[in-house]
Amino acid sequence: MRIIAGRFRSRRIESPKGVTIRPTSDRVKESLFGILGPFVMGKNCLDLFGGTGNLGLEALSRGARSCTFIDNNPRCVSIIRKNAESLGVTKEANINLADAIRYVKKTAKEGLVFDLIFLDPPYHKGIVKKSLILLDDYNIISKLSIIVAEHHREDELPPADELRKLTMFRQEKYGGTFLSFYREV
């Protein structure tokens, strides 16, 4: 796994051994950041279900101001920390061992807002739908923020009538992987 573009282009990032995770493929990641383009520059990002930190570290490489990484697996948090250290971005990276759902609720109470949220939960567990509904309910984004949900084609997304503030404005397919882009209405 590697950083595709930006100041850390071609640098490798590690994946935790003995942990079953599914990092975003280089092809999907390249397409995702091609779609986002210069939007990433100067943004405060949130990488929920961080895994290796792949998406948030790519955002930092492409000019994001900061990225908060959330994962509930201590080995994943350790590898995100190691990857951030190897790239020299520990000051821009806020790495947390936490449950994503609890973190979103806590963050909303604190009044934190993110410009760009990467949502890449485990496939086939209903987590992407639950997470999008949660992000719709809690105010951690602004009118200009974007949420990118990576999910399997069989993962159910919330129907539009279940979302009060969020709307899907774009969806791309890469084999069995989908990228769904949301923003406030």
Helices and strands as residue ranges (DSSP letters): H 26-36, G 37-40, E 44-48, H 54-61, E 66-71, H 74-87, E 93-97, H 100-110, E 114-119, H 127-137, E 141-152, G 160-162, E 166-174, E 177-184
